[in-house]
Amino acid sequence: MSTMSDSLVIARRNLIRMTRIPEMVLFGLVQPVMFVILFTYVFGGSMKIGNSTDPDVYKNFLMAGIFAQTVTFATAGAGAGIAEDMHKGLIDRFRSLPMARGAVLTGRTFADLVQTTLTLVVLAVVALIVGWRPGFADSTNIGKILGGFGLLLLLGYAFTWIGALIGLSVRTPEAATSGGLIWLFPVTFISNAFVDSSQMTPWLRHIAEWNPFSATVQACRQLFGDPGLSRSGAWPMQHPVWASLIYSALIIVVFRTLAVRKYRSAAA
């Protein structure tokens, strides 16, 4: 309970900081909105989903991928924020206080989760404006839609722990930003987020199908009732909801353990 209390105090500190730097939140909202508009109107009509090149089909296919990309790109911000606190010596001040060691990182990831939730809400509204229509958008299946967004937030939270480890492992916030983005591009693009993975070469398709990112995208398409579900026999594509939950839980357990261990040695 004391660890949770300390984590909430740190989370509150980071949320207050966000409100005092509104441009940071604003820029975090603008980027995913740009992705929605650009991908929808630039690639819509040129991508083949199933046997259709209908822009509306691709529009509905795309949104699960854009949502997943948005929550995972928050990783770079988490890493940069922790690296900045390290660089300014703030972590050493926290270390001198009678508080749980893991609370600093947990509080930071909680605050990032709140910001990611806000971004996802705005993004969903923009998606509806440009024509995204969940296939199960009625009162009896609203739970499936909320479940899809829950999986997205869980994936985003899991990836922030990767960002936390990167932020503790570099010397400057700039390096944390670069390091937090470099690995995200292959993870998000070698997946089923923006293209039908069945059209990839065999070796690349296998990587995409076992990608944790792809599992969450597939699960969201299933829960949202969107087109473009992979017909692959790979287990994550056949059981995407369970695969998404398992992948996210494993990432949290592994990278939280590594990040807290790194925090103790880095702050020593």
VENLINPE-V497702 format. One record per backbone hydrogen bond with DSSP energy under -1.0 kcal/mol. CO is the residue of the C=O (numbers start at 1). NH is the residue of the N-H. If there is no record, write none. Layout:
{{CO,NH} {CO,NH}}
This chain:
{{1,5} {2,6} {3,7} {4,8} {5,9} {6,10} {7,11} {8,12} {9,13} {10,14} {11,15} {12,16} {13,17} {14,18} {15,19} {16,20} {21,24} {22,26} {23,27} {24,28} {25,29} {26,30} {27,31} {29,33} {30,34} {31,35} {32,36} {33,37} {34,38} {35,39} {36,40} {37,41} {38,42} {39,43} {43,46} {49,52} {52,49} {54,58} {55,59} {56,60} {57,61} {58,62} {59,63} {62,66} {63,67} {64,68} {65,69} {66,70} {67,71} {68,72} {69,73} {72,75} {74,78} {75,79} {76,80} {77,81} {78,82} {79,83} {80,84} {81,85} {82,86} {83,87} {84,88} {85,90} {85,91} {89,93} {90,94} {91,95} {92,96} {94,97} {97,99} {102,106} {103,107} {104,108} {105,109} {106,110} {107,111} {108,112} {109,113} {110,114} {111,115} {112,116} {113,117} {114,118} {115,119} {116,120} {117,121} {118,122} {119,123} {120,124} {121,125} {122,126} {123,127} {124,128} {125,129} {126,130} {127,132} {134,137} {136,138} {138,141} {141,145} {142,146} {143,147} {144,148} {145,149} {146,150} {147,151} {148,152} {149,153} {150,154} {151,155} {152,156} {153,157} {154,158} {155,159} {156,160} {159,163} {160,164} {161,165} {162,166} {163,167} {164,168} {172,176} {173,177} {174,178} {175,179} {176,180} {178,182} {181,185} {183,187} {184,188} {185,189} {186,190} {189,191} {196,199} {197,200} {201,205} {202,206} {203,207} {204,208} {205,209} {206,210} {211,215} {212,216} {213,217} {214,218} {215,219} {216,220} {217,221} {218,222} {219,223} {220,224} {221,225} {221,226} {224,135} {224,136} {234,238} {235,239} {239,243} {240,244} {241,245} {242,246} {243,247} {244,248} {245,249} {246,250} {247,251} {248,252} {249,253} {250,254} {251,255} {252,256} {253,257} {254,258} {255,259} {256,260} {257,261} {258,262} {259,263} {260,264} {261,265} {262,266} {263,267}}
